[in-house]
Amino acid sequence: MRSRGALRRLAERYELLGPLPAPFPDPVAALPPADAARVRAVITMGTVVTSRDALARLPAVGLVSCIGSGYEGVDLAAARERGIAVTHSPGANASAVADLALGLLIASVRQMPRRMRFCGAATARAILRAA
């Protein structure tokens, strides 16, 4: 799994707290103050709510990095007020999305889901006959 490799590489250079369970503000609120004070960066997904309160509990944070193209869950006003940089990676998964879209288009035109169900049913009938 790619994310485990990325976590391993990050852990070689940084001390990691997490991954934290959702919703993000709750486990941040439960962090011991000494741990919360050491957090310098948050790596998240743009859809995960990174609220003003959560950011306030992380006094040393200077970066919120969103994996993927969105950052709609980040309280940008709170980040701006604190001078916290917010990044994202638009287009990073564009080729994978295009591959999937093309694959779904081909599957639809060739009626692959219906044909797969037919093959599965035929296999099941053959197994039942052999039993």
HELIX and SHEET records of a PDB file:
HELIX    1   1 ARG A    2  ARG A   13  1                                  12    
HELIX    2   2 PRO A   25  ALA A   30  1                                   6    
HELIX    3   3 PRO A   33  ARG A   38  1                                   6    
HELIX    4   4 ARG A   52  ALA A   56  1                                   5    
HELIX    5   5 LEU A   76  ARG A   82  1                                   7    
HELIX    6   6 ALA A   94  VAL A  109  1                                  16    
HELIX    7   7 MET A  112  ALA A  130  1                                  19    
SHEET    1   A 3 ALA A  41  MET A  45  0                                        
SHEET    2   A 3 LEU A  63  ILE A  67  1                                        
SHEET    3   A 3 ALA A  85  THR A  87  1                                        
END                                                                             
